[in-house]
C-alpha cells in the first residue's frame, strides 16, 4: 500500500491540487469554556482525510527541517517544535523572571492574550496568503 500512497502524494504535490475528498471535513464544535448556549464559546474542529493529515505531517516535518537547517527560528521559539511545548515556554518565562528578580534587574513585560486569536483572523485574507504562498512555492 505504501508505494501507491507515496505515488498519490507525489502526484498531489506536483500538481499543487488536493483530491476533492481530501477537502471535505466533518466539523465538530468543541466547547472552549463559559456559557454553553453561546456559539462564541465553541471552536470548530475539522475531521478530515487521514491521508491528507499524513501529507500535512510530511510537509510540516520538511518545513521544520528547513527552518532548523537555515536557523530561521529564534532558539526560544516553542509550541510547535518537537521537544518543546507551550508549557515549557511558560516555565522558561517564569525562570527568566525569577532570575532577573534575584539579580535586581528591571523587568519590562507585554502580556498578550491569544486565547481567541483564530476567531478574529480574517479568513479571506488568510486564504489569499495561502494561495500566494502556494504560487511562490511553485516558482
Z-matrix of the N, CA and C atoms (Angstrom, degrees):
N
C 1 1.452
C 2 1.533 1 110.98
N 3 1.306 2 117.09 1 -33.55
C 4 1.463 3 121.18 2 -176.17
C 5 1.528 4 112.92 3 -58.25
N 6 1.355 5 119.64 4 -44.79
C 7 1.468 6 118.36 5 179.41
C 8 1.536 7 112.68 6 -61.46
N 9 1.327 8 117.30 7 -36.52
C 10 1.464 9 120.66 8 179.38
C 11 1.528 10 110.80 9 -68.36
N 12 1.314 11 115.54 10 -42.90
C 13 1.458 12 120.30 11 178.34
C 14 1.528 13 110.22 12 -63.61
N 15 1.328 14 116.82 13 -43.46
C 16 1.464 15 120.74 14 178.86
C 17 1.528 16 110.55 15 -61.09
N 18 1.323 17 116.71 16 -39.40
C 19 1.472 18 120.85 17 179.54
C 20 1.521 19 110.68 18 -66.06
N 21 1.332 20 117.53 19 -42.56
C 22 1.467 21 121.03 20 178.16
C 23 1.528 22 110.20 21 -61.80
N 24 1.327 23 117.05 22 -44.10
C 25 1.465 24 120.63 23 179.62
C 26 1.522 25 110.56 24 -65.15
N 27 1.324 26 116.93 25 -39.03
C 28 1.463 27 121.54 26 179.01
C 29 1.528 28 110.64 27 -62.68
N 30 1.315 29 116.46 28 -46.48
C 31 1.471 30 120.95 29 178.76
C 32 1.530 31 109.83 30 -61.98
N 33 1.312 32 115.90 31 -43.94
C 34 1.466 33 120.96 32 -179.71
C 35 1.517 34 110.96 33 -59.87
N 36 1.320 35 117.38 34 -46.96
C 37 1.467 36 121.30 35 -179.45
C 38 1.526 37 111.26 36 -66.14
N 39 1.326 38 117.95 37 -41.82
C 40 1.465 39 121.13 38 -178.82
C 41 1.526 40 112.51 39 -67.92
N 42 1.335 41 116.79 40 -34.28
C 43 1.460 42 120.77 41 179.60
C 44 1.525 43 112.36 42 -83.23
N 45 1.325 44 116.58 43 -19.94
C 46 1.462 45 120.32 44 -178.62
C 47 1.517 46 113.18 45 70.21
N 48 1.331 47 116.11 46 23.94
C 49 1.460 48 120.08 47 178.58
C 50 1.525 49 109.60 48 -133.01
N 51 1.312 50 114.90 49 155.63
C 52 1.464 51 120.47 50 177.07
C 53 1.519 52 109.39 51 -107.11
N 54 1.321 53 117.66 52 143.78
C 55 1.467 54 119.55 53 172.88
C 56 1.534 55 109.80 54 -58.89
N 57 1.320 56 116.31 55 145.59
C 58 1.459 57 121.51 56 -176.70
C 59 1.513 58 114.34 57 -53.36
N 60 1.346 59 116.64 58 -40.19
C 61 1.465 60 119.77 59 -179.16
C 62 1.525 61 112.04 60 -64.12
N 63 1.310 62 117.02 61 -27.84
C 64 1.466 63 120.24 62 -179.36
C 65 1.523 64 111.49 63 -72.58
N 66 1.322 65 116.76 64 -20.37
C 67 1.461 66 121.50 65 -178.92
C 68 1.519 67 111.93 66 -86.33
N 69 1.310 68 116.90 67 -12.61
C 70 1.465 69 120.94 68 -179.51
C 71 1.523 70 109.29 69 -83.35
N 72 1.318 71 114.97 70 142.76
C 73 1.460 72 119.50 71 -179.85
C 74 1.523 73 109.87 72 -144.63
N 75 1.309 74 114.47 73 150.45
C 76 1.455 75 120.77 74 169.15
C 77 1.520 76 105.69 75 -97.23
N 78 1.319 77 116.27 76 120.22
C 79 1.462 78 120.92 77 -176.39
C 80 1.525 79 108.84 78 -97.51
N 81 1.323 80 114.84 79 124.83
C 82 1.460 81 122.12 80 -179.38
C 83 1.532 82 108.17 81 -114.37
N 84 1.336 83 118.94 82 126.22
C 85 1.472 84 119.54 83 176.34
C 86 1.531 85 110.61 84 -78.78
N 87 1.312 86 116.15 85 127.15
C 88 1.468 87 122.11 86 178.35
C 89 1.529 88 108.67 87 -109.61
N 90 1.321 89 116.22 88 127.15
C 91 1.464 90 121.39 89 -178.82
C 92 1.530 91 110.22 90 -69.54
N 93 1.350 92 116.60 91 128.20
C 94 1.466 93 121.98 92 -179.48
C 95 1.519 94 112.06 93 -93.53
N 96 1.295 95 117.00 94 -17.98
C 97 1.461 96 120.83 95 -177.08
C 98 1.520 97 109.56 96 133.62
N 99 1.304 98 115.82 97 164.50
C 100 1.458 99 120.38 98 179.65
C 101 1.517 100 112.45 99 85.73
N 102 1.317 101 114.86 100 -159.92
C 103 1.466 102 122.45 101 -176.49
C 104 1.528 103 110.28 102 -66.42
N 105 1.323 104 116.59 103 120.83
C 106 1.472 105 121.37 104 -177.64
C 107 1.525 106 112.64 105 -69.84
N 108 1.327 107 118.31 106 -13.56
C 109 1.464 108 119.98 107 -179.67
C 110 1.529 109 112.61 108 -85.55
N 111 1.345 110 117.40 109 -8.43
C 112 1.461 111 120.82 110 179.10
C 113 1.528 112 110.85 111 -95.42
N 114 1.317 113 115.33 112 125.44
C 115 1.464 114 120.93 113 -179.10
C 116 1.530 115 111.05 114 -61.14
N 117 1.330 116 117.59 115 -32.85
C 118 1.472 117 121.18 116 -178.01
C 119 1.524 118 112.88 117 -66.43
N 120 1.326 119 118.00 118 -12.09
C 121 1.463 120 121.13 119 179.34
C 122 1.526 121 112.49 120 -93.04
N 123 1.321 122 116.01 121 15.76
C 124 1.459 123 121.80 122 177.47
C 125 1.523 124 109.19 123 -123.49
N 126 1.312 125 115.95 124 149.51
C 127 1.463 126 119.98 125 173.16
C 128 1.518 127 107.94 126 -122.40
N 129 1.332 128 115.93 127 142.33
C 130 1.460 129 118.50 128 -179.35
C 131 1.519 130 111.66 129 -80.59
N 132 1.306 131 116.41 130 136.47
C 133 1.459 132 122.27 131 173.14
C 134 1.519 133 106.49 132 -119.87
N 135 1.334 134 115.77 133 125.18
C 136 1.464 135 120.86 134 -177.38
C 137 1.518 136 109.99 135 -97.88
N 138 1.310 137 115.71 136 124.24
C 139 1.454 138 121.93 137 174.58
C 140 1.522 139 106.36 138 -94.97
N 141 1.340 140 115.69 139 110.73
C 142 1.461 141 120.69 140 -174.75
C 143 1.523 142 110.64 141 -116.89
N 144 1.313 143 114.79 142 -174.77
C 145 1.456 144 122.56 143 -178.45
C 146 1.530 145 111.48 144 -59.32
N 147 1.325 146 115.95 145 133.83
C 148 1.459 147 121.45 146 177.88
C 149 1.527 148 110.38 147 -62.45
N 150 1.322 149 116.82 148 -38.89
C 151 1.469 150 120.63 149 179.45
C 152 1.522 151 109.86 150 -63.70
N 153 1.327 152 116.66 151 -42.41
C 154 1.463 153 120.75 152 179.10
C 155 1.533 154 110.47 153 -63.92
N 156 1.331 155 116.57 154 -40.06
C 157 1.467 156 119.89 155 177.78
C 158 1.536 157 110.88 156 -63.37
N 159 1.327 158 116.68 157 -37.69
C 160 1.468 159 120.16 158 177.39
C 161 1.522 160 110.13 159 -64.17
N 162 1.332 161 116.55 160 -41.16
C 163 1.457 162 120.28 161 178.39
C 164 1.532 163 109.76 162 -63.66
N 165 1.322 164 117.19 163 -40.88
C 166 1.464 165 120.81 164 176.97
C 167 1.527 166 110.70 165 -58.96
N 168 1.335 167 116.83 166 -41.32
C 169 1.460 168 121.07 167 179.09
C 170 1.531 169 111.33 168 -63.85
N 171 1.328 170 116.35 169 -40.17
C 172 1.467 171 120.14 170 178.97
C 173 1.525 172 109.89 171 -64.45
N 174 1.323 173 116.57 172 -44.56
C 175 1.466 174 120.62 173 179.62
C 176 1.523 175 110.68 174 -64.68
N 177 1.331 176 116.80 175 -44.58
C 178 1.463 177 120.65 176 179.20
C 179 1.528 178 111.06 177 -60.98
N 180 1.323 179 116.45 178 -41.81
C 181 1.462 180 121.04 179 178.26
C 182 1.525 181 110.67 180 -62.27
N 183 1.326 182 116.10 181 -43.62
C 184 1.463 183 120.61 182 178.91
C 185 1.532 184 110.65 183 -62.12
N 186 1.343 185 116.53 184 -45.47
C 187 1.460 186 119.90 185 179.47
C 188 1.522 187 111.66 186 -61.59
N 189 1.331 188 116.87 187 -41.23
C 190 1.472 189 119.86 188 177.78
C 191 1.522 190 110.49 189 -61.07
N 192 1.332 191 117.75 190 -40.57
C 193 1.463 192 121.43 191 178.46
C 194 1.528 193 110.74 192 -63.02
N 195 1.327 194 116.82 193 -43.74
C 196 1.469 195 120.75 194 178.97
C 197 1.519 196 110.08 195 -63.33
N 198 1.344 197 117.08 196 -45.75
C 199 1.461 198 120.85 197 -179.57
C 200 1.526 199 110.87 198 -61.98
N 201 1.334 200 116.36 199 -42.94
C 202 1.463 201 120.13 200 -179.88
C 203 1.531 202 111.20 201 -67.40
N 204 1.328 203 116.41 202 -44.84
C 205 1.466 204 121.50 203 -178.83
C 206 1.523 205 111.29 204 -60.60
N 207 1.333 206 117.03 205 -40.23
C 208 1.460 207 121.60 206 -177.26
C 209 1.523 208 113.06 207 -93.01
N 210 1.337 209 116.14 208 1.44
C 211 1.462 210 121.64 209 178.71
C 212 1.532 211 111.63 210 54.60
N 213 1.335 212 115.82 211 46.60
C 214 1.460 213 121.34 212 -176.98
C 215 1.517 214 113.42 213 -86.11
N 216 1.319 215 118.25 214 -14.47
C 217 1.455 216 120.76 215 -177.87
C 218 1.518 217 110.88 216 -108.83
N 219 1.306 218 115.02 217 145.22
C 220 1.457 219 121.76 218 175.45
C 221 1.534 220 108.62 219 -64.18
N 222 1.298 221 116.36 220 139.40
C 223 1.473 222 122.22 221 -177.43
C 224 1.532 223 112.49 222 -54.98
N 225 1.326 224 116.81 223 -32.69
C 226 1.458 225 120.84 224 -178.54
C 227 1.516 226 114.44 225 -83.52
N 228 1.328 227 117.70 226 0.35
C 229 1.468 228 120.98 227 179.29
C 230 1.522 229 109.41 228 -64.27
N 231 1.282 230 117.21 229 129.96
C 232 1.471 231 121.00 230 -176.26
C 233 1.511 232 110.76 231 -127.09
N 234 1.314 233 116.34 232 -161.18
C 235 1.459 234 122.36 233 172.40
C 236 1.510 235 113.55 234 85.55
N 237 1.328 236 117.29 235 -71.24
C 238 1.460 237 120.40 236 -174.43
C 239 1.519 238 112.91 237 -100.30
N 240 1.321 239 117.85 238 2.09
C 241 1.457 240 120.73 239 -178.36
C 242 1.522 241 110.34 240 -93.14
N 243 1.324 242 116.73 241 137.73
C 244 1.467 243 119.90 242 -179.80
C 245 1.535 244 110.95 243 -57.43
N 246 1.317 245 115.44 244 138.11
C 247 1.457 246 120.45 245 179.86
C 248 1.516 247 113.48 246 82.56
N 249 1.309 248 117.32 247 -0.97
C 250 1.461 249 122.86 248 178.73
C 251 1.521 250 108.43 249 -127.29
N 252 1.316 251 115.28 250 160.69
C 253 1.463 252 119.04 251 179.04
C 254 1.516 253 108.73 252 -153.61
N 255 1.317 254 115.48 253 171.17
C 256 1.460 255 119.85 254 175.28
C 257 1.529 256 109.90 255 -61.68
N 258 1.341 257 115.33 256 -34.95
C 259 1.468 258 119.29 257 179.33
C 260 1.529 259 111.08 258 -65.03
N 261 1.336 260 116.68 259 -40.70
C 262 1.464 261 118.50 260 179.19
C 263 1.527 262 110.46 261 -66.50
N 264 1.336 263 117.51 262 -30.20
C 265 1.464 264 120.91 263 176.26
C 266 1.520 265 110.13 264 -65.92
N 267 1.333 266 116.92 265 -44.37
C 268 1.468 267 120.70 266 178.96
C 269 1.525 268 110.20 267 -61.70
N 270 1.322 269 116.66 268 -43.11
C 271 1.470 270 120.36 269 178.82
C 272 1.519 271 110.80 270 -61.15
N 273 1.343 272 116.86 271 -43.34
C 274 1.471 273 121.12 272 179.34
C 275 1.524 274 110.77 273 -61.59
N 276 1.337 275 117.21 274 -45.34
C 277 1.467 276 120.86 275 -179.88
C 278 1.529 277 110.29 276 -62.67
N 279 1.324 278 116.85 277 -44.31
C 280 1.468 279 120.22 278 178.94
C 281 1.523 280 111.42 279 -62.05
N 282 1.329 281 117.19 280 -42.91
C 283 1.466 282 120.91 281 179.94
C 284 1.531 283 110.98 282 -66.16
N 285 1.336 284 116.61 283 -43.69
C 286 1.470 285 120.01 284 178.00
C 287 1.520 286 111.32 285 -61.68
N 288 1.341 287 116.24 286 -40.51
C 289 1.472 288 120.44 287 178.56
C 290 1.522 289 110.47 288 -65.00
N 291 1.323 290 117.41 289 -45.18
C 292 1.468 291 121.01 290 178.94
C 293 1.522 292 110.88 291 -61.82
N 294 1.338 293 117.76 292 -42.45
C 295 1.470 294 121.32 293 178.62
C 296 1.527 295 110.89 294 -62.16
N 297 1.347 296 116.26 295 -42.26
C 298 1.465 297 120.02 296 179.64
C 299 1.521 298 111.01 297 -65.14
N 300 1.327 299 117.43 298 -41.06
C 301 1.464 300 120.68 299 177.58
C 302 1.522 301 111.15 300 -63.86
N 303 1.339 302 116.44 301 -41.17
C 304 1.463 303 120.55 302 178.49
C 305 1.527 304 111.43 303 -62.37
N 306 1.341 305 116.71 304 -35.10
C 307 1.464 306 121.63 305 -179.32
C 308 1.519 307 112.78 306 -84.24
N 309 1.334 308 117.03 307 -5.01
C 310 1.460 309 121.01 308 -178.12
C 311 1.514 310 112.87 309 75.00
N 312 1.329 311 116.94 310 19.06
C 313 1.469 312 120.79 311 179.76
C 314 1.521 313 110.71 312 -76.76
N 315 1.328 314 114.77 313 155.49
C 316 1.456 315 121.51 314 174.89
C 317 1.530 316 108.16 315 -78.06
N 318 1.330 317 115.89 316 142.21
C 319 1.470 318 120.67 317 179.83
C 320 1.526 319 108.71 318 -122.33
N 321 1.314 320 115.52 319 122.21
C 322 1.462 321 121.41 320 173.00
C 323 1.519 322 106.62 321 -110.56
N 324 1.308 323 117.23 322 135.49
C 325 1.466 324 119.65 323 -177.67
C 326 1.521 325 110.45 324 -141.36
N 327 1.295 326 114.58 325 144.12
C 328 1.459 327 122.18 326 171.33
C 329 1.524 328 105.45 327 -121.07
N 330 1.298 329 116.56 328 123.63
C 331 1.458 330 121.58 329 -178.39
C 332 1.526 331 108.12 330 -105.94
N 333 1.316 332 116.40 331 124.27
C 334 1.460 333 122.22 332 178.65
C 335 1.521 334 109.11 333 -118.65
N 336 1.311 335 116.83 334 139.78
C 337 1.460 336 121.86 335 177.89
C 338 1.523 337 108.55 336 -106.29
N 339 1.332 338 116.32 337 108.83
C 340 1.452 339 121.56 338 179.92
C 341 1.527 340 112.08 339 -101.34
N 342 1.320 341 117.84 340 17.10
C 343 1.461 342 120.64 341 -173.46
C 344 1.525 343 113.03 342 -59.16
N 345 1.319 344 117.80 343 -31.29
C 346 1.467 345 120.01 344 178.73
C 347 1.525 346 110.53 345 -120.77
N 348 1.322 347 116.36 346 28.11
C 349 1.463 348 121.07 347 -175.41
C 350 1.518 349 111.85 348 -59.34
N 351 1.324 350 118.27 349 -43.52
C 352 1.461 351 119.68 350 -177.54
C 353 1.517 352 111.64 351 -65.87
N 354 1.340 353 116.77 352 -29.00
C 355 1.456 354 120.13 353 178.96
C 356 1.529 355 111.64 354 -62.27
N 357 1.334 356 116.91 355 -26.58
C 358 1.458 357 120.55 356 -176.07
C 359 1.526 358 112.96 357 -100.03
N 360 1.316 359 118.85 358 2.02
C 361 1.463 360 121.60 359 179.33
C 362 1.524 361 108.99 360 -70.31
N 363 1.346 362 116.84 361 127.63
C 364 1.464 363 118.08 362 175.58
C 365 1.528 364 108.97 363 -72.11
N 366 1.309 365 116.84 364 106.15
C 367 1.468 366 121.05 365 -170.93
C 368 1.522 367 113.11 366 -63.43
N 369 1.341 368 117.94 367 -31.44
C 370 1.460 369 120.52 368 176.12
C 371 1.521 370 111.27 369 -62.39
N 372 1.320 371 116.08 370 -41.64
C 373 1.473 372 122.27 371 178.27
C 374 1.523 373 110.11 372 -66.06
N 375 1.321 374 116.80 373 -41.91
C 376 1.459 375 121.19 374 179.19
C 377 1.529 376 110.48 375 -62.47
N 378 1.326 377 116.60 376 -42.81
C 379 1.468 378 120.63 377 177.62
C 380 1.525 379 110.41 378 -61.91
N 381 1.328 380 116.95 379 -41.96
C 382 1.470 381 121.07 380 177.75
C 383 1.532 382 110.29 381 -58.99
N 384 1.334 383 117.15 382 -45.52
C 385 1.468 384 121.16 383 -179.76
C 386 1.522 385 111.80 384 -63.78
N 387 1.328 386 116.86 385 -40.05
C 388 1.458 387 120.01 386 178.57
C 389 1.523 388 111.44 387 -63.78
N 390 1.345 389 116.47 388 -40.76
C 391 1.475 390 119.37 389 178.00
C 392 1.525 391 110.46 390 -67.29
N 393 1.339 392 116.94 391 -39.37
C 394 1.465 393 119.99 392 178.49
C 395 1.536 394 110.12 393 -63.80
N 396 1.329 395 117.30 394 -41.07
C 397 1.466 396 121.06 395 178.41
C 398 1.520 397 110.10 396 -64.75
N 399 1.325 398 116.96 397 -40.07
C 400 1.464 399 121.06 398 179.27
C 401 1.535 400 109.59 399 -62.09
N 402 1.342 401 117.15 400 -44.85
C 403 1.468 402 120.40 401 179.08
C 404 1.515 403 111.01 402 -63.16
N 405 1.338 404 116.74 403 -40.07
C 406 1.461 405 121.34 404 179.35
C 407 1.529 406 110.70 405 -63.11
N 408 1.333 407 116.67 406 -43.25
C 409 1.462 408 120.44 407 -178.49
C 410 1.527 409 112.33 408 -67.70
N 411 1.334 410 116.93 409 -28.87
C 412 1.466 411 120.62 410 179.11
C 413 1.520 412 111.55 411 -72.74
N 414 1.341 413 116.65 412 -28.55
C 415 1.478 414 119.31 413 -176.05
C 416 1.507 415 112.57 414 -84.19
